[in-house]
């Protein structure tokens, strides 16, 4: 029945673990809508024939429905709407909650291409290699305008916004090639902003990834031995460390847990921070990125809002690299307690 309905509605193949659930909601909404529309239509036609005016002097009778009819007329649609809501909310929660063992890939959209960065390398343009039957979490940002990452066969579509990170995840059920589209009009070549997900057997993907990383390392070694300019780093953690030093982030944030002007970066990822307004926030990729671009939006309690904004100074890949560096700073015994106050305050005017 599932395959029959999928073909009847001209839907693409169900290539991800969440696709069947999304399609079942689709089937349920369409079938119940069509059935109820048919019931209402045929009832209206029956009333039109049965209660038609038969003479010029005939008046329309006043009909007083009983409580049973009113309960049925209100309760039946309510039951269907609640069923739609339950199925839709369940699917939304599943899509919004990546499995904890998901492989992470950074995605940067720009007019008119998709760029993919694996935390340990390599980088790729327009082609995303992933292992089948293994969840993959995408952390996405845009370099210019709003885009939308859409894989029809996976039934996932997520807006990609400049200056912040959004996320989605999928798990390809079988090896294959699946089309990536941009579902948000983004300019002249919007229709050409395409890509491809290449799902591989897990062992083949591991082999491919190791070969790519070895090849990048060999090219960097050859460039260094020939005294040529070294290409950009493919290890995002090391790249993030260098960027943190270059942009003087480590002058205010320590990496060993000691107090300083800003919260320490050690064990910062997934920490529950108390904010100056009394709220609590979990430190994830989105919060770290927002704090770099708009540091006054969510100030940690006990710290002064002295951090400058890096909006326009850091592009998507650089931001992602710093985020990966912060995520890598983990101690053997993680301290989940909120950050304390600063060790000292910076002198104003310097």
Secondary structure, 3 states (H helix, E strand, C coil): CHHHHHHHCCCCCCCECCHHHHHHHHHHHHHHHHHHHHHHHHHHHHHHHHCCCCCCCCCCCCCCCCHHHHHHHHHHHHHHHHHHHHHHHHHHHHHHCCCCCCEEEEEEEECCEEEEEECCCCEEECEEEEECCCCEEEEEEECCCCEEEEEHHHCEEEEECECCCEEEEECECCCEEEEEEECCCCCCCHHHCCEEEEEECHHHHHHHHHHHHHHHHHHHHHHHHCCCCCCCCCCHHHHHHHHHHHCCHHHCCCCCCCCCCCCCCCCCCCCEEEECCCCEEECCHHHHHHHHHCCCCCCECCCCCCCCCCCCCCCHHHHHHHHHHHHHCCCCCCCCCCCCCCCCCCCCCC
